Amino acid sequence: MIEVNGVTKHYGDKVAVDDLSFEVNPGQVTGFLGPNGSGKSTTMRMIMGLDAPDSGSVRINGRPYRNLPLPLREVGALLEAKAIHPGRSAYNHLLYLAQSNDIPRARIDEVLERVGLTEVAKQRAGKFSLGMGQRLGIAAALLGDPQVLLLDEPINGLDPEGILWVRNLLKGLASEGRTVFVSSHLMSEMALTADHLVVIGRGHLISTGTVSEFIAEGSGQFVRVRSPQSIELAQRLVAEGAQVINEQDGALAVTGSSASAIGEVAGAHGIYLHELSPQMASLEDAFMEITRDSVEYHGVSSSGPVAHLTPSPASRK
């Protein structure tokens, strides 16, 4: 378990993290999301004891990282895949880590095989591609068979097969009861991988909860309904407390009521339905909406600054 309690960190006049608190629990993949400059990397460095908070505390399984006697046996981390000696082979890189934490040498071969680097184990890591470097970093994180894992952008540089492998690996580790904390800018992958989310912006906590809760919070989901008796249906739904908007093609966009409840209202009054489909935005849509005021750097198009638009239910197709 990871506990971040009221952590604040300044770099000169810049506030990187501001009174941030959250927990990462075992048995699930927790995604760590935020725009560039939101404080994600700083937070992960403080969890690992690489940066000291100005105030607040961070604990892993009840203790600060610096107090763990054999840290690789309790915590595995990938914060920078290329943080290796370029002249050292993949095997010797892991051997050094194993010897420093009293990890059996046999474990090196196990993790190299698990990440698919057995055939290049004797090659210099400095010549590895970005994807191979990521695999070696994951091998190092798994070396001590830890119960807590922190991975910063672990799929960066991986091909589709590698991305699928990481997804299944993280889910498998969480199913074993481990604490898995992973950051990524790829919303589509986080939607498939994460069970729980911690979202920050400008150093502040924005949201924490399940993926479905986060999407519901930011997407304005609705139910799209088509009926030859749309006027009567709309009147019936409004009477039940729902909000109804007429879409351009004649369909109804209904909020404040579930698809099953709409179907029951229609059935009770003999109203035919040609379409009844819940509409939910993607994790990326919800993320862009909820964090739009926390983006530090905005791009500029050829026609001027990029506008942030929140589509109404009626405009969604």
C-alpha positions as CSV (number, residue, x, y, z in Angstrom):
1,M,0.0,0.0,0.0
2,I,1.2,3.5,-0.8
3,E,0.0,6.5,1.4
4,V,0.6,10.1,0.3
5,N,-0.4,12.5,3.1
6,G,-0.6,16.2,2.5
7,V,2.6,16.4,0.5
8,T,3.9,19.7,-0.8
9,K,7.1,20.3,-2.9
10,H,8.6,23.5,-4.1
11,Y,11.4,24.0,-6.6
12,G,12.4,27.6,-6.0
13,D,9.3,29.7,-6.6
14,K,7.4,27.0,-8.4
15,V,5.0,24.8,-6.5
16,A,5.3,21.3,-8.1
17,V,3.0,19.5,-5.7
18,D,0.6,21.2,-3.3
19,D,-1.0,19.5,-0.3
20,L,-1.5,16.2,-2.2
21,S,-3.1,13.2,-0.5
22,F,-4.2,9.8,-1.9
23,E,-3.8,6.1,-1.3
24,V,-2.9,3.3,-3.7
25,N,-4.3,0.0,-2.5
26,P,-3.3,-3.6,-3.3
27,G,-5.2,-5.9,-5.6
28,Q,-5.8,-3.3,-8.4
29,V,-4.1,-1.4,-11.1
30,T,-4.1,2.3,-10.1
31,G,-3.5,4.7,-13.0
32,F,-1.8,8.0,-12.3
33,L,-3.0,10.7,-14.7
34,G,-2.4,14.4,-15.2
35,P,-1.3,16.9,-17.9
36,N,2.3,17.7,-18.4
37,G,3.7,19.7,-15.5
38,S,1.0,18.4,-13.1
39,G,3.5,17.0,-10.6
40,K,3.2,13.2,-11.4
41,S,7.0,12.6,-11.8
42,T,7.7,14.7,-8.7
43,T,5.2,12.7,-6.7
44,M,6.6,9.4,-7.8
45,R,10.1,10.5,-7.0
46,M,9.0,11.5,-3.5
47,I,7.4,8.1,-3.0
48,M,10.7,6.5,-3.9
49,G,12.7,8.8,-1.6
50,L,14.5,10.5,-4.5
51,D,13.1,13.9,-3.6
52,A,12.1,15.0,-0.1
53,P,8.8,16.8,0.4
54,D,8.8,20.2,2.0
55,S,5.9,19.0,4.1
56,G,3.7,16.0,4.4
57,S,4.7,12.4,4.3
58,V,4.8,9.4,2.0
59,R,4.8,5.8,3.3
60,I,5.0,2.4,1.6
61,N,3.5,-0.4,3.6
62,G,3.6,1.9,6.6
63,R,7.2,3.1,6.3
64,P,9.2,5.7,4.3
65,Y,11.2,4.2,1.5
66,R,14.5,5.1,3.1
67,N,13.6,2.9,6.1
68,L,13.1,-0.3,4.0
69,P,16.0,-2.6,4.8
70,L,16.0,-4.3,1.4
71,P,13.9,-2.0,-0.8
72,L,14.0,-4.0,-4.0
73,R,12.3,-6.9,-2.2
74,E,9.4,-4.6,-1.2
75,V,9.2,-2.0,-4.0
76,G,9.9,-2.3,-7.7
77,A,10.1,0.9,-9.7
78,L,10.6,2.1,-13.3
79,L,11.0,5.8,-13.3
80,E,13.6,6.2,-16.1
81,A,14.2,3.3,-18.4
82,K,17.6,4.6,-19.5
83,A,18.9,5.1,-16.0
84,I,21.5,2.3,-16.6
85,H,25.3,2.2,-17.3
86,P,25.4,2.0,-21.1
87,G,28.5,-0.2,-21.1
88,R,27.0,-2.8,-18.8
89,S,25.1,-5.8,-20.2
90,A,21.5,-6.3,-19.3
91,Y,22.5,-9.4,-17.2
92,N,25.2,-7.5,-15.3
93,H,22.9,-4.5,-14.7
94,L,20.4,-6.9,-13.0
95,L,23.3,-8.7,-11.2
96,Y,24.5,-5.5,-9.6
97,L,20.9,-4.8,-8.3
98,A,20.5,-8.4,-7.1
99,Q,23.7,-8.4,-5.1
100,S,22.9,-5.0,-3.5
101,N,19.6,-6.4,-2.1
102,D,20.6,-10.0,-1.4
103,I,18.5,-11.4,-4.3
104,P,19.4,-14.9,-5.6
105,R,21.2,-14.9,-8.9
106,A,18.7,-17.4,-10.3
107,R,16.1,-14.6,-10.2
108,I,17.9,-12.7,-12.9
109,D,17.3,-15.4,-15.5
110,E,13.6,-15.6,-14.4
111,V,12.9,-11.9,-15.0
112,L,14.9,-11.7,-18.2
113,E,12.8,-14.5,-19.6
114,R,9.6,-12.9,-18.3
115,V,10.3,-9.7,-20.2
116,G,11.7,-11.4,-23.3
117,L,15.3,-10.3,-23.1
118,T,17.0,-13.7,-22.6
119,E,18.6,-13.7,-26.0
120,V,20.2,-10.2,-25.6
121,A,21.1,-10.6,-21.9
122,K,24.8,-10.3,-22.6
123,Q,24.5,-7.3,-24.9
124,R,25.4,-3.8,-23.7
125,A,22.2,-2.1,-22.5
126,G,23.4,1.2,-23.9
127,K,22.7,-0.1,-27.4
128,F,19.2,-1.2,-26.6
129,S,16.2,0.4,-28.4
130,L,13.7,2.4,-26.4
131,G,11.4,-0.6,-26.2
132,M,14.1,-3.0,-25.1
133,G,15.2,-0.4,-22.5
134,Q,11.6,-0.4,-21.1
135,R,11.7,-4.1,-20.9
136,L,14.9,-4.1,-19.0
137,G,13.5,-1.4,-16.6
138,I,10.5,-3.6,-16.0
139,A,12.8,-6.6,-15.3
140,A,14.6,-4.5,-12.7
141,A,11.3,-3.5,-11.1
142,L,10.3,-7.2,-10.9
143,L,13.7,-8.5,-9.7
144,G,13.0,-8.6,-6.0
145,D,9.5,-10.0,-6.5
146,P,8.1,-7.0,-4.7
147,Q,4.5,-6.4,-3.4
148,V,4.5,-2.8,-4.5
149,L,5.3,-1.6,-8.1
150,L,5.6,2.0,-9.5
151,L,5.9,2.3,-13.2
152,D,6.2,5.7,-15.0
153,E,5.2,5.4,-18.7
154,P,6.0,1.7,-18.9
155,I,4.6,1.3,-22.5
156,N,6.6,4.2,-23.9
157,G,8.4,2.9,-27.0
158,L,6.8,-0.5,-27.1
159,D,5.1,-2.0,-30.2
160,P,1.5,-3.3,-30.0
161,E,2.5,-6.7,-28.9
162,G,4.6,-5.2,-26.1
163,I,1.8,-2.9,-25.0
164,L,-0.6,-5.9,-24.7
165,W,2.1,-7.8,-22.8
166,V,2.5,-4.9,-20.3
167,R,-1.3,-4.6,-19.9
168,N,-1.6,-8.3,-19.1
169,L,1.5,-8.2,-16.8
170,L,0.1,-5.4,-14.7
171,K,-3.4,-7.0,-14.5
172,G,-1.8,-10.3,-13.5
173,L,0.4,-8.6,-10.8
174,A,-2.6,-6.9,-9.3
175,S,-4.6,-10.1,-9.3
176,E,-1.9,-11.6,-7.1
177,G,-2.7,-8.9,-4.5
178,R,0.1,-6.5,-5.3
179,T,0.0,-2.8,-5.3
180,V,0.4,-1.5,-8.9
181,F,0.8,2.2,-9.5
182,V,1.3,3.3,-13.1
183,S,1.4,6.6,-15.0
184,S,0.7,7.0,-18.7
185,H,-0.4,9.7,-21.2
186,L,-2.2,7.1,-23.3
187,M,-5.8,7.3,-22.1
188,S,-7.0,4.5,-24.3
189,E,-4.5,2.1,-22.7
190,M,-5.4,3.3,-19.2
191,A,-9.0,2.7,-19.9
192,L,-8.2,-0.9,-20.7
193,T,-5.6,-1.4,-17.9
194,A,-6.5,0.6,-14.8
195,D,-9.2,-0.3,-12.2
196,H,-8.8,2.9,-10.2
197,L,-7.5,6.4,-11.1
198,V,-5.7,9.2,-9.3
199,V,-5.8,12.4,-11.4
200,I,-3.9,15.5,-10.5
201,G,-3.4,18.9,-12.1
202,R,-1.0,21.7,-11.1
203,G,0.0,19.7,-8.1
204,H,-3.5,19.3,-6.7
205,L,-5.7,16.3,-6.5
206,I,-8.5,16.6,-9.1
207,S,-10.2,13.2,-8.8
208,T,-9.8,9.7,-7.4
209,G,-12.1,6.7,-8.0
210,T,-12.9,4.0,-10.5
211,V,-12.5,4.6,-14.3
212,S,-16.2,4.4,-14.8
213,E,-16.8,7.0,-12.1
214,F,-14.3,9.3,-13.6
215,I,-15.8,9.0,-17.1
216,A,-19.3,9.6,-15.7
217,E,-18.0,12.7,-13.8
218,G,-16.5,14.3,-16.8
219,S,-18.4,13.1,-19.9
220,G,-22.0,14.1,-19.4
221,Q,-23.3,10.7,-20.5
222,F,-26.8,10.3,-21.8
223,V,-29.1,7.9,-23.5
224,R,-30.0,8.2,-27.2
225,V,-33.6,7.3,-28.0
226,R,-35.4,7.0,-31.3
227,S,-39.2,6.5,-31.4
228,P,-42.0,7.2,-33.9
229,Q,-43.8,8.6,-30.8
230,S,-41.0,10.8,-29.7
231,I,-43.1,13.8,-28.6
232,E,-45.3,11.7,-26.3
233,L,-42.2,9.8,-25.0
234,A,-40.4,13.1,-24.3
235,Q,-43.4,14.3,-22.3
236,R,-43.6,11.1,-20.3
237,L,-39.9,11.2,-19.5
238,V,-39.9,14.8,-18.4
239,A,-42.9,14.0,-16.1
240,E,-40.6,11.3,-14.6
241,G,-37.9,13.9,-13.9
242,A,-35.6,13.3,-16.9
243,Q,-34.1,16.0,-19.1
244,V,-34.7,15.6,-22.8
245,I,-33.0,17.4,-25.7
246,N,-34.1,17.0,-29.4
247,E,-31.2,16.0,-31.6
248,Q,-31.0,17.2,-35.2
249,D,-31.9,13.8,-36.7
250,G,-35.1,13.5,-34.6
251,A,-33.6,11.3,-31.8
252,L,-33.9,12.3,-28.2
253,A,-30.9,12.8,-25.9
254,V,-32.0,11.9,-22.4
255,T,-30.2,12.6,-19.2
256,G,-31.3,11.9,-15.6
257,S,-32.7,8.5,-16.5
258,S,-31.2,5.1,-17.3
259,A,-31.8,3.1,-20.5
260,S,-33.8,0.5,-18.5
261,A,-36.0,3.1,-16.9
262,I,-36.7,4.7,-20.3
263,G,-37.6,1.3,-21.7
264,E,-40.0,0.8,-18.8
265,V,-41.7,4.1,-19.3
266,A,-42.1,3.4,-23.0
267,G,-43.5,-0.1,-22.4
268,A,-45.9,1.1,-19.8
269,H,-47.5,3.6,-22.3
270,G,-47.3,1.4,-25.4
271,I,-44.6,3.5,-27.0
272,Y,-42.5,1.9,-29.7
273,L,-38.7,2.3,-29.6
274,H,-36.4,2.1,-32.6
275,E,-33.2,2.9,-30.6
276,L,-32.2,2.9,-27.0
277,S,-28.5,3.2,-26.6
278,P,-26.5,4.6,-23.6
279,Q,-23.8,7.0,-24.8
280,M,-20.6,7.3,-22.8
281,A,-17.6,9.3,-23.7
282,S,-14.1,7.8,-23.7
283,L,-11.6,8.2,-20.8
284,E,-9.7,10.7,-23.0
285,D,-12.9,12.8,-23.4
286,A,-13.5,12.9,-19.7
287,F,-9.8,13.6,-19.0
288,M,-9.7,16.5,-21.4
289,E,-12.9,18.0,-19.9
290,I,-11.9,17.6,-16.2
291,T,-8.3,18.7,-16.5
292,R,-8.7,21.5,-19.1
293,D,-8.2,24.2,-16.4
294,S,-5.1,22.5,-15.2
295,V,-3.2,22.4,-18.5
296,E,0.0,24.3,-18.1
297,Y,0.9,24.7,-21.8
298,H,-1.7,25.2,-24.5
299,G,-0.9,24.7,-28.2
300,V,-1.7,27.3,-30.8
301,S,-3.2,26.4,-34.2
302,S,-2.8,28.3,-37.4
303,S,-6.0,30.2,-36.7
304,G,-5.1,31.1,-33.1
305,P,-5.3,29.4,-29.6
306,V,-6.9,26.0,-29.4
307,A,-10.4,26.4,-28.0
308,H,-11.7,24.1,-25.3
309,L,-15.2,23.0,-26.2
310,T,-17.6,21.0,-24.1
311,P,-20.2,19.4,-26.5
312,S,-23.7,19.2,-25.3
313,P,-25.6,15.9,-25.5
314,A,-27.4,17.2,-28.5
315,S,-24.2,17.6,-30.5
316,R,-22.9,14.1,-29.8
317,K,-23.4,11.5,-32.5
